[in-house]
């Protein structure tokens, strides 16, 4: 799964990287829609997304709530269960199949966190590109109209089986799309489910890196560089070398 990630690039860096412009819309009532560095993004928070308007070459960057609320949902709280969608089944799962067909997006990031069981505790790690590049998760989005309130745009991050860098840490990883696939993924007119699913493979491990971080990241209220700072974990006795 992917339950926390980092996005610290500026508005200009995001617009340049994804050949788009921000539309300035807020995704839901009371949302703080502004581009600022975030080191510990958690579900239900406001995140940056990238979409492609069918009639325009310029991509559209906007803010959405993390946790997809299907357009047919009766309550907002379903979004808390939909922070991730499995790549293998998203095309047919009721909560995601409509979005998979024509409402796909990119979710910019420059790192994400996973936790490894370490005795009675869990050790967090951050995963990044080997050359510290900005990248993008494959995402889906939907628009839900609250009775008597504003519409809420929300999204989910697709996950797949782990690559070799993650396999000892977690049994899933977020789908990181190759830039060569951005155009087709974002094209709402492209509906070939087989070709879309083929894009959702584990990202090559040799192009990534990881390091342990402290449990400072465990609290979503902590949103500062300390969350991603390298940390030397204490090994559980069962993990210590014998010689």
N, C-alpha and C positions, 0 to 999 in steps of 0.2 A: 504494500500500500504506500501511499504518500500522504503523511499527515502534517508535515511541517516543511517549509522551504524558505529560501532567501531570495530577495530581489532588491539589489542596491543601486541599480543604474538610474541615471537621471532621465527626465522626459526626453531631452534631445537625443541621448544615447539610444533610448528605446525606439524613438521615431526613425532615427537613422538606420538602426539595425534591422527593422522590420518594414522599412519603406512605407510608413504610414503617418497618420496624424491623429492626435487625440480629439475626440468629439466633445469632451467636457461634461458628458451626462453622468448623473449620479444613479447608481443601481437600485437604491432603496431608501426609504425614509431615514433621515438622520445619518446617512453614510458620509464619511469624510473622504471625498473624492479628490485626491491630490497625489502627485507623484513624489514620493519620499523614500529614502532608503529603509528597507525593512529586513531585519536579520532573523526573524522568527515568526513567519506568517502562519497562522493557525486557521482551521476551518471556521466558517461563518464570517470571516473578515473580508474586507474589500480588497480585491486584487486586480491587476492589470490584465487585460485580454486583448487579443488581436483577431479581427474579423476582416472578411473581404466583401464589400458591397458588390452585388451582381453587375451593376451598370457602371462601376468605377474601377479604374486601375489602382488608385491609391487605397491602401489598407486603412482600416479604421481601428484605432486603439481606444479602448473604453474600460470602465470600471464595472466589475460584477461582484456579487456575493459568492464566496466559495462554498459550494454545497448545492447541487442542482435541484431546483424545485420544478418538477414537470408542470407543463401548462395546465394539465387536468387535475392537479393536486387540490385537495380540500384545505390543507393546512401547510403553513410554512415549515413546520418542524420536520417534514420528510427530507428536507435538504441536509439535515445533520447526518442522515444515513447515506447520502449520495455525494460524499466528497471525492470518492473514487469510483471508476467504472472499469470492469474487467474487459480488456481488449478482446478476449476470446468470445465474449457473449454480448457486448454492448449493442451490436446491430439487432439483437432480438429481445433484449431485456425491456420490459414495458417502460421503465423510467427513462431509458436512454435511446430507444430505437428511433423515435421521431427526430431527436437531435442528431443522431448518427447519420441520418439520411441527408440532412441539409443544413444543420446548425452546428458546424464544427469550428473550433477556434484554436488559437495558440495561447499558451500561458507562459510569458517570459519568466526566467529564473536564472540565477547564477550559483545556485547550490540547493541541496535538499538534505534532510536529516532522516536517518533510520536508527533504530535501537536494537542492540544485540543483548540477549540474555547473558548475564555474567553472575552466576550464583543466584543470590536472592535479589540482585539489582539488575538494571538494564543500562548498558553503556551506549550513549549516543555517538554517532559518527556523522560527519558531513561529507557529502559526495559532490564533486565539482568536475568541471572540464580540466583536462591536464594542463591546458594553456590558459586557464582562467577565463575562457570565453563565456559570453552570454549565450544561453540556449533557450529552447522552448519545449514545454510539455505539450502533448496532444490533448486537446480539451474538447468538451461538448458544452453547449449552452442552451438555455431555454428562457422564456419570458412568462412569468406568472402574474396574474392580476389578483391582487388582494381585494376581497369584497369591501367596497367603500374606500379603498386606498390606492396608492400609486402602484404601478407595475414594478415588479422586481425582476431584474435580469441576473441569472445565476449560472454557475458552471461547475463542471467536474473534471478531474484529471484522470486520464486513462492509465491503467497499469498493466504490466505484462510480467512474464517470468524473469527472474534476475539474471544478470550477466555474472561473470566470474568474480568481479569486484564486490558484488553484493551478495552472492549466494551463501556466504558464511554468516551474513548479518541478518538477512530477511529473505522470505520466500517470494516476494514481489518487488517490483521496482516501477517507478513512473515511466511512461513512454516518452522518450526524448526523440523528437522528430529530426530527421536529416533536413537541412535547409533546402535541399533539392526537392523535397516533398511538400514544401509549404504551399505552393500554388494549388496543387490538386486537393490537398487537405482542406484548404480554405474555400475552394470553389463550391458554392451551394448547388450548382447545376451538375456537379459530378456525383453520381449516386451508385457507382459500382462497388458494392459492399466487399467483394472479394479483393479487389485492388486496394481499397481503403484499409482493410484488415491486414493486408500484406505489409503496410507501412509500419505496423505497430509491433515491431520486433525489438528485443533488447538492444540498447545502444552498445557499441563496441567498448569492452572494458579497457582496452589499451589506450583509449582516448580520454579516460577519466582518471581521477585520483580520489583518495579519501584520507581522512585523519580523524582520530578520536577527538571529541569535544567534551567539556564538562557538563554536569547535570544542570548548569545554569540555563540551558536551553529547554529544560523540561517544563518550566513555567512560561506559558505564552505571554505573560505580562512583561517578561524580559525581552526587549527588542533592541539590542545593542551589539556592537562588534564582539563582545565577550562570548556571545552564543557560538561563534564559529572559530574561536581561538583554539589552536592546537593544545591538546591535553594528554598527559601520560597516565593511562588508567592503571589502577591496581588490579593485578591478575587474581582471579579466584584460584584457590589451591589446586583445583583440578586442571587448571590451565597452565600452571607453572612448569617449566622444563624440568625433566628428571635429572639431567646432567649439566 
